[in-house]
């Protein structure tokens, strides 16, 4: 089996408003969790209780993501200041 090698350079990664994007996604997951919480009995009766817990897990992982991307942004700023 031969190894695949790219024929051209990989493009630069896209940089954008990463922290607000992650915060927005985390808020969205938490809002979805809160919106489904009053209907937990219905979800449980129909075997869909995992939908509620998936939203809570998304919010929890989003909090970890916020911590991570804020640290990344700070490290990028420090590296840019050191390069000057």
C-alpha positions as CSV (number, residue, x, y, z in Angstrom):
1,X,0.0,0.0,0.0
2,X,1.4,3.4,-1.0
3,X,1.5,6.4,1.3
4,X,-0.6,9.4,0.1
5,X,1.4,12.6,-0.1
6,X,-0.1,16.0,-0.9
7,X,0.9,17.7,-4.1
8,X,0.6,21.2,-2.8
9,X,1.1,23.2,0.4
10,X,-1.6,23.1,3.0
11,X,-3.5,26.4,3.3
12,X,-3.0,28.6,6.3
13,X,-5.6,27.9,9.1
14,X,-8.5,30.3,9.2
15,X,-8.4,32.7,12.2
16,X,-11.5,34.4,13.3
17,X,-13.4,35.3,16.4
18,X,-12.8,32.0,18.1
19,X,-13.6,32.9,21.7
20,X,-17.0,34.5,20.9
21,X,-17.9,31.5,18.6
22,X,-17.2,29.0,21.4
23,X,-19.1,31.1,24.0
24,X,-22.0,31.3,21.6
25,X,-22.1,27.6,21.0
26,X,-21.8,26.9,24.8
27,X,-24.7,29.3,25.5
28,X,-26.8,27.6,22.8
29,X,-26.2,24.1,24.2
30,X,-27.2,25.4,27.7
31,X,-30.3,27.1,26.4
32,X,-31.3,23.9,24.6
33,X,-30.8,22.0,27.8
34,X,-33.0,24.4,29.8
35,X,-35.6,24.4,27.1
36,X,-35.9,20.6,27.2
37,X,-35.8,20.2,30.9
38,X,-39.5,20.9,31.5
39,X,-40.3,18.1,29.0
40,X,-37.9,15.5,30.6
41,X,-40.8,13.2,31.4
42,X,-41.9,13.0,27.8
43,X,-38.4,12.5,26.6
44,X,-37.9,9.7,29.2
45,X,-41.2,8.0,28.3
46,X,-40.2,7.9,24.6
47,X,-36.6,6.8,25.1
48,X,-35.1,10.2,24.2
49,X,-33.8,11.3,27.6
50,X,-30.3,11.2,26.1
51,X,-31.2,14.4,24.1
52,X,-31.4,16.4,27.4
53,X,-28.1,15.0,28.7
54,X,-26.4,15.5,25.3
55,X,-27.2,19.2,25.6
56,X,-25.8,19.4,29.1
57,X,-22.7,17.6,28.0
58,X,-22.3,20.0,25.1
59,X,-22.5,22.9,27.6
60,X,-20.0,21.3,29.9
61,X,-17.6,20.6,27.1
62,X,-18.1,24.2,25.8
63,X,-16.9,25.5,29.2
64,X,-13.7,23.5,28.8
65,X,-13.5,24.8,25.2
66,X,-13.8,28.4,26.5
67,X,-11.0,27.9,28.9
68,X,-8.8,26.3,26.2
69,X,-9.4,28.9,23.5
70,X,-8.9,31.8,25.9
71,X,-5.5,30.3,26.9
72,X,-4.7,29.8,23.2
73,X,-5.5,33.4,22.4
74,X,-3.4,34.6,25.3
75,X,-0.5,32.5,24.2
76,X,-0.8,33.8,20.6
77,X,-0.7,37.4,21.9
78,X,2.3,36.7,24.0
79,X,4.1,35.1,21.1
80,X,3.3,38.1,18.9
81,X,4.6,40.5,21.5
82,X,7.8,38.4,21.9
83,X,8.4,38.4,18.1
84,X,8.3,42.2,17.9
